[in-house]
Amino acid sequence: AGILGMVYGVTELAHSGWGFWPAYPALVLGAVLMALFLRRQGRMRVPLLDIGLFREVKFSAAIIAQLLTVFANVGALFFIPIYLRQVSDFTSLQAGMALLPDSVVSMLTAPNVGRLIRNWGHRRVLLTGLGVGAAGLALLALTIGVSYPAMVIPLAMIGFSFALVNTGANDLVLASA
């Protein structure tokens, strides 16, 4: 219920503007309910959400790395087809196919991440994935107005990053729990 109030408040403020007063009580009520939920979970013997896991550095770092990578990848994969359709005059099929470098590289990389983790460790794999992803996003920002072929390598880098970080972070989170 807390998340519902917060989501309602944020979306209504974004849609109707800062003057839409019903959004503010929804935000406050949502925050209070979330705080009560977290407090109750901290006191339960068998919690639904073990808040104590977030005190473990490896667990928290893995969650943050995964969050960053998912937001970056989903953001890129959401806006690039729109750009390709509206600005570069791609058809819907062409815009969808243009994202294949991200998906194919991710699909080919993910099964091999376990071997990398055994050889390098979680930390190096996650940092490498985050670095490659940041470089891929920066290159994508520089090449998006040039031409589609210039976007292939940055898209592949983002897919590589997604596979490294998500596979490695999932392994680390499951090992922590």
N, C-alpha and C positions, 0 to 999 in steps of 0.2 A: 504494500500500500504506500510505503514511503517513496519508493521509486516512481510509482504512478503519479503521485503529487508533484514530484520534482520534474518529471518529464512533461506533465501537463503545463506546469508553470513556465518552463523554459520554452516549450513550443508556442504557447500562447503569447509570451513576450516577443518571441521572434516574429510571429505572424501579425499580432495586433499592435505591437509597439509598447514602449515603456509606460504608457498611460492606462493600460488595461489592468485595473486594480484587482480583479479576481485571481490573477496569476500569483500575486504576492502571498496571500494566505495559503494557496496551494503549495508554494515553495517552502514556506515556513513549516506548514504541517508535514510536508514530505521530509524535511530535514529533521524535525523532531521525531517522527516515526522511525527514520533510519537510525538516529542516535539511540533510541530505545531498543531497537532490534539489535544493534551492535553491543549495547550494554548487556542485554539479556543473553546473547550468545556467549559473551565473555564469562558469564556466571554459570552457565549450564555445564553439567558433567559430560554430556555427550552433545556438543553443539552441532547445529546444522551447518554453520560456517565457523571453522576454527580460526578465530582472529589471531591466536598465538602463532600461527604459521607465518604471519607477516613480520614477526620479530626476527625470523631467520633470514639472514642477508641473502643467501643464495636463492631462496624462494621468492623474496621480494624483487630481487634483481631480474630473475627469470620472468616474473609477471610483467614488470615494467618494460623489459626488452620485447616481450611478445606484444604488449599493448602498442608500443611505438611502431613495430613492424606491421601489425595488422592495420593500424590507422593509416600508415603511409601507403601500403599496398592497396587497400580498399579505396582510399582517396584517389590514387593514381588510376586505378582500374574503373573508377566511376566517371572521372572527368575526361580522360583521354578519348573514349568513344564519342562523347558529346562534342569535343573539340574536332575530332576527325570528321564527324557527320556535318557539323555546322560550318566549319571553317575550311576544311580540306576537301569537302564534297565527296567523302567516302560514302558508299552505300552501307546499310546496316550490316550486311554480311562482311564487307571489307573492314569495317570498324571492329567487328568482333574478331575477325581473323588477325587483325593487326596486333591484338593482345597475346597471340600465341607464343611469342618469345618468352614472356613472363611465365606462362603456364607450363610450357614444355621444359624450360630450364628448371623450374621448381619441381616438376614431376620427376625429372631425371636425377636431381640432386638429393631429394629427400631420402631415398632408400640408402644412400651412402653416408649420411650424416653420422650414423652410429659408429662407423669405422673411424671417421674424423674425430669423434669425441674420445674414442679409446686412445687414439694417437696424440691428440692435442689437449684434451680436457675440455670441459664445458666452457670455462671462461674464455679460452682462446677462440673457440668456435663461435660463441655468442658475440664477442667483440669483432671478430672478422665479419660476421654476418651484418652486424650493425654498421660497420665501416663501409662495406660494399654497398649496402642499401643506401646510406647517406650519399655516397659518391654517385650511385645510380640515379637517385632523385635529383642531385645537383646537375648531372649531365643531361637528364631528361628536361630539366628546366631550361638549359641552354640550347637544346636541340629541337624542342617541340615546334618552334616556328620555322625551322629550316626545311625538313622533308621527313617523310616517314622512314626511309632507310637510316637516317641519322638517329632515329629513336630506337632502333632494334637493339643495339648494345646496352643502352641504359635500361630498357625493359628486361633484358636478360639478366642484368645485374640485380634488378629489383626482385626478380623471380628467384635467383640464387640466394639472395639475402633472406627472402621469405622462408625458403626451405631450411637454410641453416639455423635461423633464429627460432622458428616455430618448432622444428623437430628437436633442436637442442634444449629449448626452454621447456617443452613438454616433458622431455626426459628428466630434466632437473626438478621440475615441479613434482612429478610422480615419485621421484627418489626422495624428495623432501617430506612428502606426506606419508 
